């Protein structure tokens, strides 16, 4: 392995300790509370989710309010809104805390806006204007109504009995640990606060806290997917810069580093990024930048920080796009690439790479909107071969990839060149039928639907129709625009000659420019390869059901 890659992939050996073993060791300490509270909030978050919420409940009896606040910050928010379902689960877990003092310490030191908003959304409070008046509960209100322990408020809990029970326990616990006066004040304040203001305030404080761990809000994180003027951005990054990029080091979640530790190193070893990494001196900063980028991608894609699979997918995309962006911007010039890696944020390389794939997607969409690629109503790419269709469908995804059947992202300019060639090949087939064969998509549809053919209409594509027409023309049939009858298939050599570059280029009445001529020659070689793949050299009469390179008529059904 490259020395620089070894540094990139090395990680703290403590990360290898199983979470359950780590928790058990903490619980066996002489002063468990001190040991648990000594964990950084991120370490506690990782441990809690590593063990699993149900099995880690005992940790709540010893943790700090800051640790719980970090768990809330990373777990309960979806964009700028609180997920009530997740918060309900956390409330249920907090209610398992045995000591009232521990519960009180946590409650008094976590965001009051979050818990006030939770109660505001899930319970309705009613009280009489005068102490002796009867409280009026509106018709249609939840039947789960009960008085607070001080008999001041009537609270309508959710109709869902499970949630109602959790909230009822929470209110009773607040009165028990805070005292009647403080609990009354809390309920009174919560009752009159505006929901939007509570959530906005809570979101503001949460955003500032998560930045201390290298996180950012999702709308900011998603900027790495922003469209850009590709060449202008790339040229700006190529310009000389002598200022080395400063990368702030954060207390990172162990899950992000574990994703890097578990990543298949062989996928990186042969990349341009690995080659350039050997030539830079600030690998530690680049590693931190890569971890931060992974975290940012995961946030942008809607993964939660504790979702291991999401982090693995985000790391794979980050590594792929960093390599692709570095190749594209530097044009594989080592000196330029070294300078870029040392002076430019990895997020910029990621954005460049994403926009390269968007350009491929734009070109693929141009092909498809013309409507020339299918003769089957519910299969918009039926005239493409399986490999072509797989590539084009992958490009049409909202997150373009080299093949629809494979979740692997674009990782190099070689991948880009292959996809671009597929797009060019499909466009070439349109030109061939329009200018050389003088046939339209409707002609191809008529060709397929008016004959009984082996493989059926769904087996008809540009390539086998083109080869069939060329073979028929070489046989000088009166009507070369039809499937080949089984009894008429010429020799293998004759078929190969019919699809040769000379045969295809001879169809054009005017002289082709060098680029078009090269493309048509490539087309001929592809047709030849298709025939060779399904017609063994020693077979004089191939099985027509396997002869997918030609469209063969099933004479028995005619």
KEGU-785743 format. One record per residue (C-alpha): residue number from 0; x, y, z. Coordinates in steps of 0.2 Angstrom, whole numbers. Each point is the difference from the previous one (the first is absolute). Layout:
N
(NUM (X Y Z))
...
END
This chain:
558
(0 (0 0 0))
(1 (6 18 -3))
(2 (8 7 15))
(3 (-12 15 -1))
(4 (-15 -11 -1))
(5 (6 -10 15))
(6 (-1 17 9))
(7 (-16 4 -7))
(8 (-8 -16 5))
(9 (8 -2 17))
(10 (-11 4 15))
(11 (0 0 19))
(12 (1 -18 6))
(13 (-13 4 14))
(14 (-13 1 -14))
(15 (2 -19 -2))
(16 (-7 -3 18))
(17 (-17 -7 -1))
(18 (-13 13 6))
(19 (-8 -13 12))
(20 (17 -4 8))
(21 (4 19 2))
(22 (-17 3 8))
(23 (3 -15 12))
(24 (17 7 5))
(25 (-7 17 4))
(26 (-14 -8 10))
(27 (13 -10 10))
(28 (10 16 5))
(29 (1 5 18))
(30 (-7 17 -5))
(31 (-12 -4 -14))
(32 (-7 17 -2))
(33 (17 8 -1))
(34 (6 -12 -13))
(35 (-16 2 -11))
(36 (0 19 1))
(37 (18 0 -5))
(38 (-5 -6 -17))
(39 (-1 14 -13))
(40 (-18 3 -5))
(41 (4 -8 -17))
(42 (8 -15 8))
(43 (-16 -3 11))
(44 (-11 2 -16))
(45 (10 -13 -9))
(46 (0 -12 15))
(47 (-18 2 3))
(48 (-5 -4 -18))
(49 (14 -13 -1))
(50 (-8 -10 14))
(51 (-17 4 -5))
(52 (-13 10 9))
(53 (-9 -13 9))
(54 (16 -8 7))
(55 (9 17 4))
(56 (-14 6 11))
(57 (11 -2 16))
(58 (12 13 -7))
(59 (-14 13 2))
(60 (2 -2 19))
(61 (18 7 -1))
(62 (1 11 -15))
(63 (1 19 -1))
(64 (-13 12 -7))
(65 (12 6 -13))
(66 (1 -18 -6))
(67 (-19 -2 -1))
(68 (-1 17 -9))
(69 (12 -6 -13))
(70 (-10 -16 -3))
(71 (-15 11 -2))
(72 (9 12 -12))
(73 (5 -15 -11))
(74 (-15 -11 1))
(75 (-16 10 1))
(76 (1 13 -13))
(77 (-5 -3 -18))
(78 (6 15 -10))
(79 (-7 15 10))
(80 (-14 -10 8))
(81 (-1 -12 15))
(82 (-5 -18 -2))
(83 (-13 -3 13))
(84 (1 -19 -2))
(85 (19 0 4))
(86 (-2 13 14))
(87 (-14 -11 8))
(88 (12 -15 0))
(89 (13 11 9))
(90 (-12 7 12))
(91 (-5 -18 4))
(92 (18 -5 3))
(93 (3 15 11))
(94 (-15 -5 11))
(95 (10 -16 4))
(96 (13 10 10))
(97 (-1 -6 18))
(98 (6 15 10))
(99 (-11 15 0))
(100 (16 11 3))
(101 (7 -7 -16))
(102 (-16 3 -10))
(103 (-1 18 7))
(104 (18 4 -5))
(105 (-3 -6 -18))
(106 (-17 9 -1))
(107 (6 16 7))
(108 (15 1 -12))
(109 (-6 -5 -17))
(110 (-9 12 -12))
(111 (-16 5 8))
(112 (-7 5 -17))
(113 (1 -18 -6))
(114 (-10 -8 14))
(115 (-12 14 1))
(116 (-3 -2 -19))
(117 (-3 -19 3))
(118 (-13 3 13))
(119 (-8 14 -10))
(120 (-2 -11 -15))
(121 (-6 -16 10))
(122 (-11 6 14))
(123 (-14 13 1))
(124 (-1 10 16))
(125 (-17 6 7))
(126 (-2 11 16))
(127 (-15 10 7))
(128 (1 19 0))
(129 (-5 -1 19))
(130 (5 -14 12))
(131 (-18 -5 3))
(132 (-6 0 -18))
(133 (-3 -16 -9))
(134 (13 -4 -14))
(135 (-8 -1 -17))
(136 (8 -14 -11))
(137 (-5 3 -18))
(138 (-10 -14 -9))
(139 (11 -11 -11))
(140 (15 2 12))
(141 (10 -16 5))
(142 (-9 -11 13))
(143 (17 -2 9))
(144 (-3 15 12))
(145 (8 2 17))
(146 (4 13 13))
(147 (18 5 5))
(148 (5 -5 17))
(149 (-3 18 7))
(150 (-18 -1 -7))
(151 (3 16 -10))
(152 (0 -6 -18))
(153 (-10 -12 -10))
(154 (11 -9 -13))
(155 (-7 -9 -15))
(156 (13 -13 -5))
(157 (1 -8 -17))
(158 (-13 -13 -5))
(159 (14 -12 -3))
(160 (1 -9 17))
(161 (18 -4 -1))
(162 (5 18 -4))
(163 (-13 6 13))
(164 (8 -11 14))
(165 (18 7 -4))
(166 (-6 18 1))
(167 (-10 -3 15))
(168 (15 -7 9))
(169 (11 15 -6))
(170 (-12 12 8))
(171 (-1 -9 16))
(172 (19 -2 1))
(173 (2 19 -3))
(174 (-12 4 14))
(175 (10 -13 11))
(176 (17 6 -3))
(177 (-2 19 -4))
(178 (-13 3 14))
(179 (-17 7 -3))
(180 (4 18 -2))
(181 (14 -3 -13))
(182 (-10 -13 -9))
(183 (-16 12 0))
(184 (11 14 -7))
(185 (7 -11 -13))
(186 (-17 -7 -6))
(187 (-7 18 0))
(188 (15 7 -11))
(189 (-1 -15 -12))
(190 (-19 3 -2))
(191 (2 18 -6))
(192 (16 -2 -11))
(193 (-2 0 -19))
(194 (5 -16 -8))
(195 (9 8 -14))
(196 (11 10 11))
(197 (4 -14 12))
(198 (6 -11 -15))
(199 (10 15 -8))
(200 (9 4 16))
(201 (4 -19 3))
(202 (6 -2 -18))
(203 (12 15 2))
(204 (8 -6 16))
(205 (1 -18 -7))
(206 (9 6 -16))
(207 (13 10 9))
(208 (4 -15 12))
(209 (1 -13 -14))
(210 (13 11 -9))
(211 (12 -4 14))
(212 (0 -18 -6))
(213 (2 3 -18))
(214 (-18 -1 -5))
(215 (-11 13 -9))
(216 (-18 2 -4))
(217 (-7 -10 -14))
(218 (-3 15 -11))
(219 (18 5 1))
(220 (7 -17 -2))
(221 (-10 -2 -16))
(222 (10 14 -8))
(223 (12 -13 -6))
(224 (-13 -6 -13))
(225 (-3 18 -6))
(226 (1 2 -19))
(227 (15 11 -6))
(228 (9 6 -15))
(229 (11 -15 -2))
(230 (15 7 -10))
(231 (0 17 9))
(232 (1 -9 17))
(233 (13 -12 -6))
(234 (11 14 -7))
(235 (-2 10 16))
(236 (7 -15 9))
(237 (14 -3 -12))
(238 (7 18 3))
(239 (15 1 11))
(240 (-3 1 19))
(241 (14 0 13))
(242 (-11 0 15))
(243 (-1 -17 8))
(244 (-18 -4 5))
(245 (-3 0 18))
(246 (-11 -15 6))
(247 (-7 2 18))
(248 (1 -17 9))
(249 (-16 -5 9))
(250 (-5 -13 12))
(251 (-7 -12 -13))
(252 (-13 -14 3))
(253 (9 -17 0))
(254 (-13 -6 -13))
(255 (8 11 -13))
(256 (17 -6 3))
(257 (-6 -18 1))
(258 (-8 2 -17))
(259 (18 5 -6))
(260 (8 -14 9))
(261 (-12 -13 -8))
(262 (1 7 -18))
(263 (8 -12 -12))
(264 (17 8 -2))
(265 (3 -8 -17))
(266 (-14 12 -7))
(267 (11 14 4))
(268 (18 -6 -3))
(269 (0 1 -19))
(270 (-9 17 -1))
(271 (8 17 -5))
(272 (-5 6 17))
(273 (11 -13 9))
(274 (14 4 -13))
(275 (0 19 5))
(276 (-2 -4 18))
(277 (17 -7 0))
(278 (7 17 -5))
(279 (-8 11 13))
(280 (6 3 18))
(281 (-17 4 8))
(282 (-8 -17 0))
(283 (-7 3 18))
(284 (-10 15 -6))
(285 (-6 -9 -16))
(286 (-6 -14 11))
(287 (-10 12 11))
(288 (-6 9 -15))
(289 (-6 -17 -8))
(290 (-9 -5 17))
(291 (-9 17 0))
(292 (-5 -2 -18))
(293 (-7 -17 4))
(294 (-10 7 14))
(295 (-6 14 -11))
(296 (-5 -12 -14))
(297 (-9 -11 12))
(298 (-10 16 7))
(299 (-4 6 -17))
(300 (-7 -17 -5))
(301 (-11 -1 15))
(302 (10 -13 10))
(303 (0 1 19))
(304 (17 0 8))
(305 (-2 -17 8))
(306 (-5 -9 -16))
(307 (16 -10 -4))
(308 (-6 -5 -18))
(309 (-4 18 -4))
(310 (18 5 5))
(311 (8 -14 -10))
(312 (-10 6 -15))
(313 (5 18 3))
(314 (18 -5 2))
(315 (0 -10 -16))
(316 (-8 15 -10))
(317 (12 13 8))
(318 (16 -10 -5))
(319 (-7 -3 -17))
(320 (-4 18 -3))
(321 (16 6 7))
(322 (9 -11 -12))
(323 (-10 5 -15))
(324 (0 19 4))
(325 (19 -1 3))
(326 (2 -8 -17))
(327 (-11 12 -9))
(328 (7 16 7))
(329 (18 -5 0))
(330 (-1 -9 -17))
(331 (10 -13 8))
(332 (15 12 2))
(333 (9 -5 16))
(334 (7 17 5))
(335 (-17 8 -3))
(336 (-9 -14 10))
(337 (12 2 14))
(338 (-3 18 1))
(339 (-19 -2 -1))
(340 (0 -13 14))
(341 (10 10 12))
(342 (-9 17 -3))
(343 (-18 -4 -5))
(344 (-14 -7 10))
(345 (-5 -18 -4))
(346 (-18 6 -1))
(347 (4 10 -15))
(348 (7 -15 -9))
(349 (-16 -10 5))
(350 (-11 14 -8))
(351 (11 0 -16))
(352 (-2 -19 -1))
(353 (-19 1 3))
(354 (-2 13 -14))
(355 (10 -11 -12))
(356 (-13 -14 3))
(357 (-14 13 -2))
(358 (7 5 -17))
(359 (0 -19 -5))
(360 (-18 0 6))
(361 (-5 15 -10))
(362 (7 -8 -16))
(363 (-9 -17 4))
(364 (-16 10 2))
(365 (2 8 -17))
(366 (1 -17 -8))
(367 (-16 -6 9))
(368 (-11 15 -2))
(369 (0 -2 -19))
(370 (-9 -16 2))
(371 (10 -10 -13))
(372 (6 -14 12))
(373 (-15 -11 2))
(374 (-13 -9 -10))
(375 (-9 -7 16))
(376 (-11 12 9))
(377 (5 -4 18))
(378 (19 -3 -3))
(379 (7 17 -5))
(380 (17 -7 -5))
(381 (-5 -16 -8))
(382 (10 3 -16))
(383 (16 0 10))
(384 (11 -16 4))
(385 (-1 -5 18))
(386 (17 8 4))
(387 (-5 16 -8))
(388 (-16 0 9))
(389 (8 -3 17))
(390 (12 14 -3))
(391 (-13 13 -6))
(392 (-12 -5 14))
(393 (14 3 12))
(394 (3 17 -7))
(395 (-18 5 1))
(396 (-1 -3 19))
(397 (-1 16 11))
(398 (18 -5 6))
(399 (8 -6 -17))
(400 (10 -16 1))
(401 (9 -10 -13))
(402 (-13 -14 0))
(403 (-17 -2 6))
(404 (3 -18 6))
(405 (15 5 11))
(406 (-1 13 14))
(407 (19 4 -2))
(408 (2 19 -4))
(409 (10 8 -13))
(410 (18 -1 7))
(411 (12 5 -15))
(412 (1 9 -16))
(413 (1 -18 -8))
(414 (-18 -3 7))
(415 (-5 17 -8))
(416 (8 -4 -16))
(417 (-9 -17 -1))
(418 (-17 8 3))
(419 (3 14 -12))
(420 (5 -13 -13))
(421 (-17 -9 3))
(422 (-9 16 -3))
(423 (10 3 -16))
(424 (-4 -18 -6))
(425 (-18 2 3))
(426 (-1 17 -9))
(427 (10 -8 -14))
(428 (-13 -14 -2))
(429 (-13 13 -3))
(430 (11 8 -13))
(431 (3 -16 -9))
(432 (-18 -5 -1))
(433 (-5 18 -5))
(434 (14 4 -13))
(435 (7 -17 -6))
(436 (-16 -11 1))
(437 (-12 14 -2))
(438 (-12 -9 13))
(439 (-9 7 15))
(440 (-5 -7 16))
(441 (-17 -4 -7))
(442 (8 -10 -14))
(443 (9 -10 13))
(444 (-16 -3 10))
(445 (-9 -6 -16))
(446 (15 -11 -4))
(447 (-1 -8 18))
(448 (-19 -1 2))
(449 (-5 -7 -17))
(450 (11 -16 1))
(451 (1 -15 11))
(452 (18 1 6))
(453 (10 -10 12))
(454 (2 10 16))
(455 (-15 10 -2))
(456 (-2 19 -3))
(457 (9 4 17))
(458 (15 -8 -7))
(459 (1 12 -14))
(460 (13 14 1))
(461 (10 12 -11))
(462 (15 -12 -2))
(463 (-9 -15 -5))
(464 (-12 9 -12))
(465 (15 9 -8))
(466 (10 -17 -2))
(467 (-15 -8 -7))
(468 (-3 14 -13))
(469 (19 0 -5))
(470 (0 -19 -2))
(471 (-16 0 -11))
(472 (7 14 -10))
(473 (16 -10 -3))
(474 (-11 -15 -5))
(475 (-8 12 -13))
(476 (-18 -4 5))
(477 (-14 10 -8))
(478 (-6 5 17))
(479 (15 1 13))
(480 (-11 8 13))
(481 (-7 -16 8))
(482 (7 -13 12))
(483 (11 -13 -7))
(484 (-8 -17 -3))
(485 (8 -15 9))
(486 (3 -8 -17))
(487 (8 15 -7))
(488 (14 4 13))
(489 (16 1 -10))
(490 (17 -6 6))
(491 (8 7 16))
(492 (13 8 -11))
(493 (-13 9 -12))
(494 (-9 7 15))
(495 (16 7 8))
(496 (4 7 -17))
(497 (-17 8 -1))
(498 (3 10 16))
(499 (18 5 -4))
(500 (5 18 1))
(501 (2 0 -19))
(502 (-18 -6 -2))
(503 (-7 14 12))
(504 (11 14 -7))
(505 (-5 -4 -18))
(506 (-19 4 5))
(507 (4 18 1))
(508 (0 10 -17))
(509 (10 14 6))
(510 (17 0 8))
(511 (-1 -1 19))
(512 (11 11 11))
(513 (13 -9 10))
(514 (-9 0 17))
(515 (-16 -8 -8))
(516 (10 -12 -10))
(517 (9 -6 16))
(518 (-17 -1 9))
(519 (-8 -11 -14))
(520 (16 -11 0))
(521 (-3 -2 19))
(522 (-18 -5 -4))
(523 (6 -13 -12))
(524 (11 -8 13))
(525 (-14 0 13))
(526 (-11 -9 -13))
(527 (14 -12 -3))
(528 (3 -3 18))
(529 (-19 -4 3))
(530 (0 -13 -14))
(531 (16 -8 6))
(532 (-7 -1 18))
(533 (-15 -11 -5))
(534 (7 -9 -16))
(535 (13 -13 5))
(536 (14 -1 -14))
(537 (-3 -19 -3))
(538 (-19 2 -1))
(539 (-6 0 -18))
(540 (-19 3 5))
(541 (-1 8 17))
(542 (-15 -2 11))
(543 (-12 14 -6))
(544 (-7 2 18))
(545 (18 5 6))
(546 (4 10 -16))
(547 (-4 17 8))
(548 (11 9 -11))
(549 (-12 -2 -15))
(550 (-19 0 -1))
(551 (-5 -17 -6))
(552 (-18 -4 -6))
(553 (-8 -15 8))
(554 (-7 -8 -16))
(555 (-10 -14 9))
(556 (-11 14 7))
(557 (-2 9 -17))
END
